[in-house]
Amino acid sequence: MASLQKKDAWHAVPEHELCKRFEVHPHEGLGKEEVVKRKEQLGENRISGGEEFHLVRIILHQFTNPLVIILLAAGLISFLLDERADALVILLTIFVNTMVGVVQEGKASRAFIKLQEHITRRAVVVRDGIEQEIPSTDIVPGEIIVLRAGDYVPADARILDGRNLRINESALTGEWVGVDKKPGTLLEHMPLTDRTNMTWAGTLVEEGWARSLVVNTANYTEFGKISLMVGATRKVKTPLGRNMASLAKIISVIVLAAVGIIFTLGLLRGESTVEMFLTSVAIAVAAVPEGLPVAVTVILALGMERILKSGGLVKKLTAAETLGSTNIILTDKTGTLTQAKMQVSQVITGSQLFGSPSDVLTQEAHTSAALTIGVSTSDAFIENQNADLSEWVVRGTPTDRAMLLAGIQAGVRPSHVFEENPRIDFLPFEAERRFSASLHKTKKGTLLRITGAPEVLLNYATRVYVEGRTVVLSKQRLEALQKTHENLSKGGNRVLATAFRLETVEKIPVADGADFFGKLVFVGFIAFHDPLRPDAVESMQLARQAGLRAVMVTGDHRLTAERIAREVGIDVTNHAVIEGDDLEAMTPEVLAERVESISVYARVLPHQKLRIVEAWQKRGAVVAMTGDG
């Protein structure tokens, strides 16, 4: 079973073969005895590799400072020479220095442990044909798990069955738009980001459900591999560590030289060898700066406290100093520079494209019409409408929530929409259909409103809504709409289209499919983006003023990355923008040579981010990385 987890191409194995290899029934799941056996053999589904809290390790870490080692030697010599008072002072200095370091680092380590303990996740599995909820750490390879909206995926798994499954993989890939997933067998050499039949540990289910077979747990998951890879990186001395080591060498050389000269001069004057040896040792001990290690430790401890007050948690004292020595920041995009949420960025209607630009009132009415269709077909709702706007709790998928809030901001209130035209039937969005539809009662019959993928609705549409009337969707107009859709998508937006049709039916005939949904009237496009954080531009400006250079490293698409980079002030005019495939083709030497000329990396995988860090370090830079993915 352990050897099975090492296989990397589970997305390319047929489902029946997959179940056979893991010796599991796709509907019954594993039996209790088999689960116990596999858990004993493979251990818990817990990623290891991080340093655990050990008091002895933290204490020993305080003695890595070269000056502390010199002090220890001086204290030992003083004790052997019966200079008890000097030895006591030196040992007391070392004790204070060690205690300050242990208290600060111990406090931070315990805080990290408490944070981890509070994140206890559970998962639903099928065992002996029955669904049951268990701690995610109890999952073993071959387990059948059930995923629903709001669940975190507990392990890497292959989808066996599912419906409307969309997963947010930003924690792994950095791409903010949810990825539609479905069962099936893919080509073996498919990139990780395109493996739409796989779900990855640590990612979030946005909507839909799935039944999946666990193929990798713990350190064999994609997140586990990243953890092991980071843990195996070469330890590099911090700037403070290098300076302290250099200072210790200088002090040692000067003290030894001075002691040698004094010892030699004493002997030349006829002093006794024993007397000169004792005098030389006493001078050497006196020359050691006993207060310097304590002063450095206290200053770093104060730095840790200041960072903590600003909402940061520093695990090691030296990290506070290293942070101050940073000159390169590798920043993620999603959730770091942006808010990691959907927001309507633009509404473009057919009337704006084909009508009179000067007719502002008509243009606004058509924008409201597009948003009204979007709100009508949205499944989102506000559960505390009587509360203040800032306290609203909006439920639904990210797209539906964004649509609802954009409509409300434009004056399209759901209560008014459904009061004026009551909904009598609703067809929710499905990945296979790629649109949602809502049927409403009117004074003269019924009204069908549809929101969905632009290419689907443009294929169904025969007319377009322009200046309050419908006109024929000619080939020229269709090409203009398709070009608009293409430009919006290139700008890093997720785009939906809206359409309607007057009807007489009182129920949506799902079985009729394209026959019923044809001859639509196209209204407009609604574009969504991931907005910048309010403080992102100011933070980047402060970083530049402090002499720091920011480089964006994201799993998102190139055009989206470029747009966000320009908005926050990252130079993409004089510096290159490359993608993960280009990075993969570079040797470490070529990357190290080119790294200073690159300002944005797009479609980058986690292991490639480590290569970028190492390339900058080869150029002598102190690199900080912020964000997930």
KOLNUPA-751338 format. One record per residue: x, y, z of N, C-alpha, C, CB in turn. Coordinates in steps of 0.1 Angstrom, whole numbers, plus 5000, padded with zeros to 4 digits. Glycine has a CB too. Layout:
<pts>
XYZXYZXYZXYZ...
</pts>
This chain:
<pts>
500849885000500050005000500950135000499150005012502050125007502950245008503450274994504050225018503750164987504350174973503350234964504850044968502050214966501050264957501050424959499650214961501250474971501150614973502250694965501250644987503350624961504450684954504050714940505650604956503050644935502650664921502150804919501650564916502450874908502151014906501051034896503351084903500550934889499650954877498250894879500250904865497650914891496450844894495250904885496050864909495451024880494451084871494351014858494851234869495350924855495350864842494950714843496750864835494650664855494250524857492750514856494750474871492150414848490750394847490150364861490350284837488950414863488350404877488250254882486950464876487850164873487750024878489149974882487149934867490150014874491549964878491950024891492450004866491550154893491950224905491350154917491450374904490050124917489450054928490049914930487950034925490449854920491049714921492449724928491249654907493249824924494549844930494449874945495349954923493449954949493349994963492449894971492850134964491949794964491149694970490049744978492049604979489149824971488049894977486849894968488450034981485649874974484449884966484050034965483249794972483750084953483450224952482250274959483250254937481250184963480050234970480150184985478850174963480750074987480750025001481950075009480849875001483050115003484150175010484950065017483750275020485850095026486650005033485949955045487950065037486349835050485749785062486649835074485749625062486049825086486749875098488049805101485849865110488149675099489349605101490449645091489149455100490049665079491049705069491549845072490349705055490649935076491150075080492150065091489950155084491849985101492849975113494149925108492249885124494149825099495349765093496149865086494949645084495449945077496250035069496750155077495250095058496050195087496450305096497750255104495350345106497750135109498950085116500150075106498649945122499850045094500950035084501450165079500449955072500550265077500950385071500950505080500050415059500250495092500250605101499050705099501550685101499050815106497950905105498150995093497950995117496951055088496951145077497351285082495551145070498651295086499151415092500451455085499251405107500551575080501851615073502851645084501551745065504051575083505151605092506151685085505751465097507251705092508351785085508651915092508051805071507651975099507852095107508452065120506552165109509252165125509852145138508852145149510952255140508852045158507952045170508652115181507651905173507852155191508352225203509052125212507152295211510352155213511252075223512052175230512151975215511952175244512652275252514152255251512252255267514652135250516052115249516652165236516351955250515852155225516252205212516352355213515352155201515352415219515352565220516552615228514052615226516852545239517952585248519252565240518052495261519452455233520652435226520852535214520752295220519752585209519752685198520352815203518352705193520252845216520752965221522352965221520252995235522852845221524352835221525052825208524752715230524252855197524852855184525552995181523752835173525353095190525953225188527453205191525253325198528353245182529753225185530253305197530553275173529653415200530153495212529753425224529453635212528653355224528253275236529253155238526753215235529653095227530652995229531953045235530952925215532353165230533653225236533453255251533953355228532253305254531953325268532053205277530553395270531453095271531552965278532952925281530752855270533852935270535252905272535852985282535952915258535553115282536153215292535753175306535753355289534453145308533953105321534552975326532453085320534752885317535452755321536852775326535352655310537552855318538952885321539052965335539652975310538153055336538153135349537853035361537053245349536952945359536652845370537852765373535452765366538552715362539752635364540952705371540252575351540952835368542052925375541552975388542353035365540452925393539952955407539553105408541052925417539153155396538653295396537053275396539053375383536653235408535153205410534253325407534953155424534653445411533753555409533553585394534353685416534753585386534653605372533753505365536053615366534053375369533253265363531753275366533853125369531453325378530053335382529353445373529953365397530053555372529553665364529253625349530453795364530253555344530153505330529053405328531453445325528953315337527853215336526453275339528153105347526453375347525153445350524753515337525253545361525653575330525453645317524853545307526653715312525453435306525053325297523653275300526053205297523353265313522053215318520953315314522053195333521253445317520253555313519953555298520753695318521053545290520953545276520053425271522353535269520353305277519653185273518153195277520253065280517853245289516553255294515653345286516453295309516253455282515453555273515053485260516253685271516053415254515853345241514853235243517153295236514953155253514053045255512653085258514552955267512453185266511153235269510453285257511253355280511153375249510553435237510253325226511453535231511253235223510953135213510053035218512353075209510052995231509052905236507652955235509452865250507453085238506153145237505653135223506253285242506453165213506053165199505753025195507153225191506552925199506352785195505052735201507552695200504752765213503452725219502352785212503452755234502452915208501352985201501152905187501753125198502152865180502052795168501252665170503352765161501652595181501052465184499552485187501752395196499252585195497852615198496952645186497652735208497552725177496952755164496652625156497752845155497552535156497352405149496352315156498652325148496252325169495252245176493852295174495552245191493752425172492352475170491852445156492452635172492752415146492352385133492152225132493352425122491052185138490752035138489652015127490251985152490051945116489051925105488551785105489751965092487351775101486751645100486351615085485551635109486051485082485751455069484651345069486951405061483851335058482851225057483451115048481551285051483350995054483850875046482750775045485150815053482950685036481950565035482750445039481450555020482250385050482850255055481750155057483650285069481950035052480949935052479649985047480749885067479650065037478450115030477750225037477550005028478250275048477550375057478450505057477350325071477850615055478550745057478750775071477750865050479950825075480250865088481250975089480650745097481151055098482151165100483251125109481451295105484551155105485651115113486651225113486350985108487651235122488751325121489551305108489651325133489951405101490651385088491951315090490851525082492551315102493751245105493651095104494351285118492351045105492150895105491950845091490850865113491950925081491750875067492950805062491450995058492750695055493850605050493650595034493850465056494750565027494650545013493550435009495950505007492750454999491750364995490350405001492150224999490350505010489150545016488250615006489450645028486950595007485950664999485450785007484750564995485750905002485251025009484151095002486451125012483351165009482251235003482451385006480851195010482551464995482751604996481551684993483951644986481251785001480151884999480652025000479051855008479752114996480152254996480552305010478952344991481652365011482152415024483252325031481052435034483352205025484352105030485752135026483951965026486752115035488152115030488451965026489052165042489151955015489551825010490551765020490051824995490351645026491251595036492551525031490551505045492451485018493651405012493551414997493651255017494651384990494551384975493651264971495951374969492651294963491751184959491251194944490451194968490851084939490451074925488851074925490950954918488251164917486751174917486151044910486351304910485250984917484550864911483250904906484450754921482551004913481251044909481051184915480150944915480251274908480151404914479151484905481451484914478751594911477751684904478051834907476251644908478251914897478452054899479652084908477252124903480652004908481752024918482652134913482551884920482852234922483852334920484652354932483052474916485952354930486952364941487852484940487752234942488052554951488952664951490352604955488552774962491252614945492652564947493652664950493052474935493252784954494152894956495252874966493453024960494952784976495952754986497052674980495352674998496852604970497852524963498452584951497252384960497552644942498052694929498052844929497152644918497352914938497253064938496253114928498653114934495553034921494453074912493153094919494352974900492653224919491453254927490153204922491453404928490053174909488753124903488652984906488653154888487452934911487252794914487352714901485852774920487852584903488052494892486952394892489452424893486252384880485252274878485852144877484352304866485352044885485851914886484851814882486351874900485251704876484351594872485051464870483651634859484351354871484951214869485551204855483951104872486351104853486851074840488351034841486751194831488950994830490350954829491051054820490450804824492151104824492951204817494251144812493251324826494951224803496251184798497251184809496651274787498251094808499151074819500051204822500150964816500451274811501351384813500551524815502251394801499351514819498551634822499151714833497151604824499351854832499851934843498951924855500052074839499451944867498751934879497552024879499651964891497652144874496552244875495452204865497152384871495752114856494652074846494051934849495252074832494451884861493951744864492551764871494851674874491551774862490151814867489451694873489351864855490051574873489451464879490051434893489551334870490851524898491551504911491151614920493051504909491051584933490951684944492151684953489551664952492651794957493951804964493651844979494851904957494451774987494351805002494551955005495351715009493752005013493852145018493152245009495252185017492452204998491652294990490252284995491752254975489452384990488152404995487052384985487952555001486052304989484852284980483952404980484152154984483852474969482952584968481452554966483352684957481252454957479852414955479852264949479152504945478652204949478552074944478851964954479352054932478951844949479351734958480151624949478151664965480851544956481551434949481851314959482951494944482051204952482451084960483851044953481450964959484851044962486251034957486950924964486951164958487950864957488850764963490150824967489050644953490550814979491750864984492950794979491850865000493850864972495050794966496350824974495250834952496350944980497550984988497151055001498451084979497851025011497651085024498951145030497050995034498851225040500051275048501151335038500651165056502351285040503451345032503451315017504751305038502551225013502551184999501551274991502051034998500751354998499851454992500751564985498851515002500151644977500851754971501351854981500051824960500551884991500951975002502051905010499752005011501951775012503051705020504351705013502551555022504351695000505551704992506251834993505351674977505351944993505952074995506552095008504752184993505852045019506352055033507751985034505451985042507851865028509151795028510251865020508951655023509851925009510751995001511352115008510152034987510452185015510852305022511752265034509652385027511352155041512152115052513552065048511451995059513752015035514951965031515952075025514751855020515452205025516252305019517452335028515452435017518552375021519752405028519652525038520952435018520052505050520052605060521052715057520152555074520652835056521552945053521753035065521153025041522953075068523153165080522453295077524653185082521853355088521253485087522253585086520253505099521953715082522953815082523553845095522353945076522653835106523153855119524153745123521953865129523753615119524653505122526053525116524053375118526053565103527253585096528153695103527053625082527453805107528153915113528653885127527254035114527853805134528353765148529553665147527153695156529453575137530553485135531853565131530253385124531653665122532753745118533353825130532353845107532453885138532953955150533653865160531754015157533153745161533753645170535153615166532953515171535353595152536653575147537653685149536653545132537153815147537953925149538353945163537154055145537453925173537753925187538753825191536453915196538553705186539453595189540853625184538953455183540953675172542353705166542953815174542153745151542253925177542854035184543253995198541854155185542353915205542653875219543853785219541453805225543853685210544953595210546253665206544753485199546253755197547453835193547953915205547153925181546953985212547354065224547953975235546154145229547253865237547653775248549053725245546653655250549353685232550653635228551753735230550553585213551453865226552453965228552753985242551954095221551653995250551854025265552653905271550454035272552253785268552953665273554453665269552353535268554753705256556153705252556953815258556153725236556353935259557054045266557354015280556254175265556453945287556653915301557753815303555353855307557853715294558953625295560253695292558753505285560253785283561553855279561953945291561353945267561053985299561454065311561853985323560254155315561753855321562153765332561053715341563253825340559753745338558653705346558553555345557353775342557853495356557753355356556653305346557353295370556853195340555953145330554553125335556453005324554353075347553053055353552353185355553152975367553153285361552553415363552053485351553553505371552853475340552453535327551253465321553653535318551253335323550053255317548753295324550353105319548853305337547653355344547253495340547853345360548253585339547953725335547353725321549253805336547853645312547453645298545953595297548353565289545653495305544353435305543353535311544253305313543753605322542853705328542553815318543553755341543553865311543353965301542353915290544654015295542553795286541753735275540253735279542253595271540053685292538653685297538053815298538653615311538853915303538354055304538054115291539454135312538754075280538554135267537254085261539654105258536653975265535453925259534254015263535153775264533454065253532354145256531154065262531954225244531154045275530053965281528654015279530353955296528554145278527254205277526654205263527254345282527454185252527054195239525954085235528154175229526153955238525153855235523753885241525553715239523853935254522553965261521954085254522854005276522654185251522154305244521454265231523254415242522154185223521554145210520254065212522554055202520353975222519153885224517953975229519453785235518254065238517154155243516554235232517654245255517454295223516954375212516054295203518154435204516454165199515654085191514354045197516453955187514354025211513153995218512154105217513453955233512654225219511854345217511254355203512654475221512054315193511654315179510454215177512754285170510654095184509553995183508254055189509953875190508354125200507154175207506454285198507554235220507254365191506754475183505954405171507854565178506554305165505954235154504654165159506854125148504654115171503454045176502354155178503753985190502654275182501654375184501054415171502254495191501754395160501254425146500554315140502454475138500354205148499654085142500453985137498654135132501753985138502653885133503153795144503853945126503553675140504053575150505353525145503053455152506453545152507853515149508253395157508853625150508653285151509053165158510453165164508853045149511353225157512753235161513253375163513753155152514053405173514553535175515253595163515553535187516153515157516953555145516053595133517953455141514853545133513953575122513553725122512653485122513453785134513153925135514254005128512953965150515453975131516554045124516654025110517954005131516453895105516453865091515453935083516353715089514253955089513154025083513654175080511954025092514354225090514854365088515954375077515354415101516554265074517654265064517154225050518754165068515854205049515254155036515454265025513854125038515754225013515754325002514954274990517254354998514454154991513554104980512354044987514353994971511154084982509954024987509253944975508954134993509053814977508353744967506853734972508953594965505953794965504653804970503653724961504153954971502753654968501653584961500653694957500953474970499753664949498653754944497353734952498453744930496853614951495553584957495553584972494953454952494753674978494653684993495753764999494653544998496753804991497853884996497754024991499253824993497854034978497654164971496154194969498454174958495454084966493954094964493154034976493554014951491854044975491054004987490553864986489854094987490953784975490553644973489053634974491153554984488353724967486853704966486453764953486153774978485253724949484653774936483953904938483753674930484053994928483454124928483154164914484254234936481954214911481654254898482554374894480154294896483254374883484154474879483554564868485454424875482754504860482254574848480954504842483354574837480054594837478954544830478954604816477554574838478954524806478854574792477654514785480254534784476754604781475554564775475554574760474354634781474654514753474454524739474154664735473454434733473454734744473054874741474254964741472054924751475254934750476555014750477354994738477354974762477254874732478054844720477454894707478354694719476054884707475354904694474455024695474654784690474255084706473355194708474055334708472555184720473355434712473955564712474655594725472755674710475955624725476755644737476255764745478155664733475655864739475155984746473855954754474956094736473155844751471955814758472255754772470955724750472655834782473155774795472055704802473755894803470855754802469755694809469455554804468555784809469455544791469155414785470255314789469055424770471555364788472655274791472555224806474055354789472255314815472055274829470955174831471855404838469855204823468755114824469054974819467555164816469954964809470354834804471354764813470954854790472154844820473054784830472254724841474054894835471154794845470254744856469554624851469254854860469154624838468454504833469354384833468054534818470654394830471654284830471754234845472954324825471954334854472054294868470754234874472454414877469654284869468354224873468254074870467154304868468754044857468753904853469653824861469153894838470853884864471853814873471353784887473153904874470653884893470053864906468953764906469554004912468153764895467053674894467453524893466153704881468653504886469153374885470153334895469753354871470353424905471353394916470653314927471853524921471353224933470853144944471253194957471252994942471953314957472453364970471353444977473553464967471553454990470553534998471253595010469353435003470553695016471053765028470253715040470953925027470953655050470153585061469853685072470953475066470453805072470053915082469854045075471153925093468854055067468654175059468354295067467454155050467854285079467554395088468854455095466554355098469954385094471154435100471854545091472154325102472854615096473554715089474254645077474554795098474554725066475154675054476454605058475354785044477254665067478554605070478454475077479354705078477354445083477154325091476354215083476454355104476054235071475254135063476054005062474954195049475353895063475853765061475153715048475653665073476053705037475453665024475853515022476053755013474853435019475053295016474953265002474153205025475753164997475653124983477053104977474953224975477153064965478453054958479153184957478352974945480453194955481153324954480553404942482653294951480253334931479753414919478353474923479653324907477453384929476153434932476153544942475253314937477053534952477153644962477553774956478153604973478553764947479053884941477953944932480353854932477253864925476153914916475053984925475553794908474653924936473653974944474054114950473353884956475354124955475754244961475954354951477154224968476354324938476554424928475154474924477154354915474154384923472754434920472254524931471854314919472454494943471954574954472654714954472254514968473954714951474654844950474254924938476254814948473654864928473154934916471654964918473354854903471054934929469654964932468754854928469355084925469254734924468454624921468254544933469054544909467154564940466854494953466154364950466054574963466654244955465954114952464454114956466654004960464154184967462754184972461854254961462554254985462354364955461554434945461454354932462254574942462654284929462654204916461654094917464054144914461554024928460653904929459253944933461153804940459054074938457754124940457054164927457754234950457854224919457354274906457054154896458354374899458054064896457853944887458153824896458853954875457153764902457453644911458053524904456053604918458953464910459653344904458653224905461053314911458453154894457553034895458352904892456453054885459552924887460452804885461852844884460052724872462752754888464252794888465052674884464652844902466052694876466952594872468352634876466952574856468952564887470252614892471352584882470552544905472552644884473652624875474252484876474752734878474552424865475252294865476352304855474252184861477452244858478652244850478452194836479752164856477552094834477252034821476452134813476551904823475552204819474652294812475252434810473252304819476052474820476752594820475952724820477652604808474752714826473952834828472852804839473252884815472252904844471152894853470052974848471552944868468752934851467553004845466553024855467052914833465753124854464753154863463453204855465153274873462353144858461053174851460253264860460353044847459753374855458953474863457653504857459753604864456653534866455353574862455253714858454353544873454653744846454453884842452953904840455253924829452554034837451154064834450653994822450954214834451553974812451153924799451553774797451754004788452153714807452553574805453753544815452953544791454753494809455953464817457253514811456153304820458253524819459553584814460653484818459753724820461453444809462553354811463853434812462753244801464553424823465853504825466953394826465853594837468053424819469153324819470553394822469253244806471353334830472753374832473653254830472953444846474753274822475653164820476853194812474853054814477553094807478753104800478453184787479352974796479253284784478953374772478853294759479953474770479753194757479753124744478453034743480953024744477952994754476652914754475453004750476452844767475353114757474253204755474253274741474153314766475553304737475653364723475253264713477053414721475453134716475053034706473553014706475652894710472853034717471453024718470653154713470952994732471353274714470753404711470553424696471553514717469453484693469153524679468953674678467853454674468753744689468453884690469253954701466953924691469454084701470154154711469354274716471554194706469354304729468554414735469354544733468254384750468854634725469454764723468454884724470154764709468754974733467955094735466455064736468155184723466154964745464854934749464054854739464055054750464754804728464054714719465054604715463554794706464454504708465354394704465654404689464654254707466954384685467354384671467954254668468354504668468054224655468554094651470054084654468354074635470453964659471853944662472553904649472053834674472954004642473653974629475053914631473754094620475653864620476953814621477953914626477453754607477854044621478754154626478554174641478454274617477354184645477054204660477654094668475554234662477453964663477853854670479453854672477453724663480053894661481553904662482054004671482153924648481254114672481654224681481454184696480754354678480354104698480154054712481253954715478753994713481553864706482653764709483953834712482753664697484253944704485554014707485554084720485754124696484354134724484254194738484454094749482854254739483853974747484053864756485553824757483253744752486253814746487653784745488453884753488053764731488154014750488954124757488754124772488554254751487554094776487254094791487953974797485754074793488053864791488753744796490253764796488453624787490753834786492153864786492553954797492653924773491654034802491954134813491854064826490954244813491853934827491853864839490553854846492853924849489453874839488053864845487453724842487153974839486553694851485653584848484353644843485353494861483853594832482753664825481553574824483253704811480353634827479053564825478253654815478353544838477253594809476453664800474953654805476453614785474153754801472753754806471853764793472453864815470653694794469753694783468353674788470153594772467353694780465953674784465153634772465353794791463853594774462953564764461553564770463253424757460653634763459253624767458653494765458353734760457853444774457353304774455853294777458153214783455253174776453953154780453853034789452953124768454952954789454952834798455152874812456152734794454752784822454852814836455752714843453452804843456552634835457552544840458652534830456952414844459952534835461052514826461152364822462352564833461052334809461152194805462552154803460352174792463152104814464552064813464951964802465052014827464051874800464351764791464451814776463251664791463851934773463851984759465252044756462752084757465952084766467352134763467352254754468252024758468252234743468452344734467252394727469552304724466252294725465052334718464252444725464152204716464352434738463552534746464352664748463152474760465652644750466552764754467052844742467652714762466652804730467052884718466253014717466852794706466653094707466053214704465953314715464553194699467153324722467253414734467553564729468353374743467253654737467553794735468753824744466353894738469953854738471153884745471054024751472353864736471454034764471354164771472754224773470654154785473654144780475054194782475954104790474954324790477154144791478154074799478354124813479554074791478554044823478954084836480354024839477854034847481254104842482654064844482954064859483654154837483653964864484053954878485553954879483453824885486054014890487454004893487753994908488254134887488953974911489353964925489954094929490453844928489254184936489754324939490954324947488554394945491654434945492854464954492454484968493654584948493354444977493154484991493254634992494154405001492554695001492554845002493954905005491654885013494754825012496154875016497254825007496354845030496954754996497954684988498854794982497354594978498254894975499154994968500055064978498255094960499455104989500255184999501355095005499355235010501054965007502054875013503254855003501454745016502954844990503954824980504754954979503354784967504155064980504855194979505855204991503855314979505355175003506255175015507455085014505455145028507154965008508254865006509354924996507654735000508854994986509855054976510655164983509155104964509955244991510655354998511655295008509655435005511455175013512355115022513455045015511655025032513555055002514554984994514354844991515855005002513054794992512754654989512254644975511754605000512554534969511954514955510954394957513054474945509754424951508654314952508654244939507354384955508554114939508354034927507153944929509653944925506253944920504953864921505153724916503853934913504753624925504853484921503453424924506053414929502753394913501353344914501053234906500453464911500053154909499653044901498553084891499052934910498153214892497053264883497653284869496553394889496653324860497053344846497853464844495753354837498653464833499653564830498953704829500353534817497853714821497253844819496753904832496153834809496153814841495653864854496753904862494853744861497853834862499053874870499654004866500153764869499754024853500254154848499354264852500354144832498054254851497154364854497254394869495654314852497254294878497454324892498754394895497254194900499854344888501154394890501154544887502254324882500554584876500554724872499754804882499854744858498654754887497854824897498554854910496554744899499454764914500154784927501554844925500254644934501954864913503154944910504354854908503455024922504154724905505354634901505654664886504954484903506954684883507354724870507254604861508754784870506354604851506254504841506654554827504854444840507054684827507554744814508954714811507254894814509854734822511254714820511754584825511954824828510854504831511154364835510254264829511154364851510754144828510054034821508953974829511053924817507953914822506953834828506953694822505453904826507153594830507253464825506353364832508753404827506053254826505153154831505953034837504153104821505252944844505852834850506552734841504852754858505952724829506552634819507952694814505652624806508052824813509352884809510352864820509153034806509852884832510752864844511252724845509952904857510352624842510752484843511852444833509452394841511852514822512752494811514152544814512252544798514252634824515552704827516352614837515352834834517652614835518552544844518752644856519952514837519252594868519452674879520452794876519952594891521452764867522352864864521752974855523552804856520952934846520253034837519253124845519552964826518553054854517553124863518353224872516753034871519453184878520153274886520753394879521353204893521053374866521553484857520453584853522153424845519153524851518053604846517153664857517253524837517253614869516253634880516053784883516653564892517153864882516954004885516154084874518354074886516054024862515254084851513854044851515954054838513353964860511953914860511253974872511953754860510054034869509254094879507954014883508954234875507553934873506253864876506453714870505053934868506053624879505953484875504553434876506853394884503953384865502553344864502453194862501753424854501353134866501152994864502252904870500952954849502652954882503752884889503252784899504652994896503952674900503652564910504452584922503852424904504052534934504752554946506252524946504152474957506652404940508052374940508852464931508152224934508252534922508952634914509252764922508152664901508452794931508652904940509952894948507552934950510252774952511552744959512752764950511552594964512652734937513752764928513952914927513352704914512952994927513053134925513753194938511653204924513453144950514053184962515553154961513453114974515853034957517252984957518053064946517352834953517453104935518153184925518453324930517253194913517553384938517853514944518953504954516553574950518953394962519953374973521353364966519553254981521353294954522653284948523253424944522553194935522253524942522653654939523053744951521653724930522953674963523353744975522153814982524453834973520953784977519753864983519253784995518653874972518653865004517853815016516453815012518153895029515853705010514453685004513453655015514453584994512353735014511153705022510053665013510753825031509153575017508053525009506753545017508253385004505753595010504453625017503353565009504253765020502353515016501153455009501153305009501153504994500053255003499853105003500153054989498453065007499752924986499952874973501352844970499352964962
</pts>
